[in-house]
Amino acid sequence: MGNEKKTGAQALVQALEDSGVDVMFGIPGGAILPAYDPIFDSKIRHILVRHEQGAGHAATGYAQATGRVGVCIATSGPGATNLVTPLADAQMDSVPVVAITGQVASGAIGTDAFQEADIRGITMPVTKHNFLVTDPAEIPRAIAEAFHIASTGRPGAVLVDIAKDALQMMTDYNYPQSINLAGYHPISKPTDGAIRDAARLIAESSAPVLYVGGGAIKSAAHKELLELAELTGAPVVTTLMALGAFPNSHPQHLGMPGMHGTVAAVTALQKADLLITLGARFDDRVTGKLSSFAPNAKILHADIDPAEIGKNRRADVAVVGDLKLTIAALIPAVKAEFKKSKPDLGAWWKQVNSWRERFPLAYDLPADGAVSPQYVIERIGKISGPDSIYVAGVGQHQMWASQFISYEKPRTWLNSGGLGTMGYAVPAAMGAKVGAPDTTVWAIDGDGCFQMTNQELVTCALNNIPIKVAIINNESLGMVRQWQTLFYNQRYSNTELQSKRIPDFAKLAEAMGCVGLSCDKPEDVDRVIQQAMEINDRPVVVDFSVHRDAMVWPMVAAGTSNDDIVVARSMAPIWDSQEL
């Protein structure tokens, strides 16, 4: 596709089209303005957001729901710096996002010009790669390379910063036919030797656990994972980022591990003799105190990113490659090993099932007749069903949504895992709904999170993006309040939001062109959810006024061992050394 004369701006838009972009989220401004003229004529749908952070999280939500690259666009200076949080968020959760930013004219770079910020320098630590383009001829290649880098290997965030004069100058348009980047050669196919070693380790284990991370969803490995799980017969735990990679309802599924994981999942990891680690990264929320994590387990670690192998925990066998290809290769290798000798997992399952039966996920209903937040979330999951997409903010409501909704399919659970970004839910749900317009999308948000980015409901209302928002309103920064209750003698310093008084969320929703509903009685919960389900021509916001002192259990306190998991406010560990 080459050699037509175009402005740099036209070249940018053409390159985005040639990269397969169908939608982008953004806000114009001075430095990026030349690009907005050809956007006016482009077949790419541009959604005008109300804040650049909203554009970034919407790009992430779109990417998480579809598996395609999400795109956001902003101007220089504050426009670009407002993208820093969503870029860091996408990078931490390995989400393919490309951000396009305008920059001041190349001659003014470094002079503290109006709306100048060194966004390349600022975002270097939180992107997979980034570019500063000052030559219009380089724009198509930079865009093509950005999409290649964002979407291959371990996915991530890429920023392309383009000087204003480069957008204005004329250039020959040449979109590269192939991309070969020196030093960037992601390994997708695992080696035969590593697969053989991995299969042997599995065949020797009598207490294995499949420890499944977000890589299983990124690589679309869910079918292969199901086959491997049923072949090995091992218990399966799925991390916060992996929910839906393996059906919650499957008898081998123990739930989520980690700080607020199920007792069975947390304890199975602790007592396993082998962790079959698939696209997970031994994150501190999962391991608790690292030195006491799974002390007797050998580690089989399969990941596409070689930098993750041995980062937090030494691997006995490392398999570097795309997880879908890795598991597909592992299945016949394990079958071959099982022909020689297949371990008996009967005693292991007896132990695991006893933990599962003794400590199921549960919650108490408030004694005063108030609405239980867990009940609200559980009912949304039941009524909306496993085909819906659920997007959570960060905090207690996120943990309850991970615990009390049954995820049966990949890409139905979206949340900010690694960075833990409050304000993620509404814009990410918007992006998810754009990517999956025929799917019901629920944002499960807290009253704290909601007040950070709710202005994107205006964007939803104006652009026919009918998401549904459940505000779990406990008039608090709930997770911080929980820590204050448990660790700071109930000294509630600056966690009271008073959001049952101000603002009136239902009225606020109406003012933004949405339907506003509210619910403050347990007996009304189902009716109000059904009412929200029936409204599909506009966004719906439901203010659920819930019990303030509900807490997320189980819990492994930060910095403590997973052996010290607790299930009640007494904070008494459920295990003593004899029991374990």
Salt bridges, closest charged atoms under 4 A:
GLU4 OE1 - LYS6 NZ 3.50
GLU17 OE1 - LYS43 NZ 3.86
ASP22 OD2 - ARG68 NH1 2.93
GLU145 OE2 - ARG141 NH1 3.51
ASP172 OD1 - LYS5 NZ 3.54
ASP197 OD1 - ARG200 NH1 3.33
GLU224 OE2 - LYS324 NZ 3.25
GLU227 OE2 - LYS335 NZ 3.83
GLU230 OE2 - HIS250 NE2 2.77
ASP283 OD1 - ARG281 NH1 3.57
ASP284 OD2 - ARG285 NE 3.18
ASP305 OD2 - ARG154 NH1 2.92
GLU308 OE2 - ARG154 NH1 2.81
GLU308 OE2 - LYS311 NZ 3.13
ASP316 OD1 - ARG314 NH2 3.01
GLU337 OE2 - LYS340 NZ 3.32
ASP387 OD1 - LYS409 NZ 2.31
ASP445 OD1 - HIS397 NE2 3.80
GLU475 OE2 - LYS500 NZ 3.96
GLU496 OE1 - ARG548 NH2 3.75
ASP524 OD2 - ARG527 NH2 3.83
ASP526 OD2 - ARG379 NH2 2.83
ASP537 OD1 - ARG538 NE 3.95
ASP549 OD1 - ARG481 NH2 2.72
GLU579 OE2 - ARG358 NH2 2.88
